[in-house]
Amino acid sequence: MDALAGLLEGPRARGAFMIRACFDPPWGVRVEDRAPLTVMLMVRGDAWILPDTGDPVRLRAGDLAIARGPDPYTCADDPGTVPQALILPGAECARPDGRPLNGSMDLGVRTWGGSLDGGTVVFIGTYLLRGEISGRLLEALPPLLTLTADVWECPLTPLLMAEIVRDEPGQEVVLDRLLDLLVIAALRAWFARPEAEAPGWYRALADPVVGRVLRLLQDDPAHPWTVAALAAKAGVSRAALARRFTELVGEPPMTYLTGWRLALAADALRDTDDTLETIARRVGYGSAFALSSAFKRVYGVSPQEHRTG
């Protein structure tokens, strides 16, 4: 599994959606949904994103922004425009005073806003809930990042324009995958920029030795890996692998594997009804007791407390 795709797998399982928003000025939307990740792709017109802390950012046609929650922000045609709508947790929409909108801004299939032929059109994709695996990705991002059209051209815009308004069997699956592709393409472009400060695990994927080992650990965490077995797969000595892995990733291979296994277990506890024994075997622990002991040592709560908390 590709690392970025794997890190997005958790939030997709927890629910994600994409809409087309259409407006004519003046317009403003206050976002307080606490979503961990929202991507905004400007298709037509321009807009301002105004975080509660930080500088306003202007988006023009072709620009993309990714907002990392849970901090609120405002989107508007102008920094001085008063918001006319409020987005709350669970994708609930209300007036600024909290009264429900009752669908008054619904414009059709996955289309929302004030005017179907509005001068401003933006695709908005949102991952609703955060998991332990996706947290590794989110922690590597600033609260708000932007890619302008002059440094990155979105290859998916025509396909998104055609697919987002369709209402056919399997359409939600198509849009889920397109949203993942959009985020992955944007993050690859972002991490390639010098100001991005890409995390160690991401940079290490390009290394011919450590990158191969990372993929082995991520693709098959249940395997009884040892440093010796990983080194043999990578064609280097144990000492060379341990030294190079720690240098690039920031922690030894077995420490990384333990964190990855426990993060997978944490997400499975929240996302499934599988027994602790089943989850333990899936992520590489010999018994529910072994997983429970390791889980409590790292997370400070038992697996059951994590599941119900």
Secondary structure, DSSP 8 states (H G I E B T S, - for coil): --HHHHHHHHHHHT-EEEEEEEE-SS-EEEE----SEEEEEEEES-EEEEESSS--EEE-TT-EEEEESSS-EEEESSTT---SEEEEGGGEEE-TTS-B-TTTTEEETTEEES-TT-SEEEEEEEE----HHHHHHHTTS-SEEEE-TTT---TTHHHHHHHTT---TTHHHHHHHHHHHHHHHHHHHHHTSGGG---HHHHHTTSTTHHHHHHHHHH-TTS---HHHHHHHHTS-HHHHHHHHHHHHSS-HHHHHHHHHHHHHHHHHHH----HHHHHHHHT-SSHHHHHHHHHHHHSS-HHHHHH-
